[in-house]
Amino acid sequence: MKNIIKLILVLFIQNTYAQYPVLTTTSLTGNPTLDSNFLKSGNYAIDTNNERNQYVGLWRYENNEILFELKMEKRDQFLSKVEYQGQLYYWYADVIIFKYKLIKNGTVIYNNLDITIPNENYYSRATKHGNSEYLSGSMFDMTRNVSAVVSIKRLPTSNPDKIYFDLSSGAYSLHNPKEFYNNPPGVKLFNIPTDGIVMIRLY
């Protein structure tokens, strides 16, 4: 019975991703700078050591003005694809995707915690390599249409578990014309807290 279930699962995956076949596989426990397959189109980087498990859940940061909740979910064989000079490049990885809720001064600014996210080309995501102490990737501030490099580290505490969430205000990409970010003057580039905050696990 177990073998039949495995066969059905394999056939389902092959059918779902038939247009983008897996050509090579690598382990996320390795070093991507030393393994050239990480850069190849068609590669699937697998979380063989379940490094992502320590991050899964809902995390919260709160101060006098802001309540920021971050939900981290595992996604296996997440598809990324891009077309460059008429050529399609694609790759898979076992990732963490980010959803968030942001409340400022009692007003909900954004909330996609309960939204279903597709398993491809979602830009708020990260991977955890075995040789790194951080979960690293990018996060999209949906209210400002700007993305930035993010790193997340589990802190050596328990009850409650804590993470250090660092959305870099110095490594970002603007997805609107520059004029948008100067109007009105003095408005912060990000609504999401940047440059390092400690968050606690809710579940």
Salt bridges, closest charged atoms under 4 A:
ASP47 OD2 - ARG52 NE 2.74
GLU51 OE1 - LYS128 NZ 3.11
GLU69 OE2 - ARG60 NH2 2.35
GLU69 OE1 - LYS101 NZ 3.63
GLU73 OE1 - ARG75 NH2 3.98
GLU73 OE2 - LYS99 NZ 3.20
ASP76 OD1 - ARG52 NH2 2.71
GLU120 OE2 - LYS81 NZ 3.15
GLU133 OE1 - LYS153 NZ 3.12
ASP161 OD1 - ARG154 NH2 3.43
ASP161 OD2 - ARG201 NE 2.94
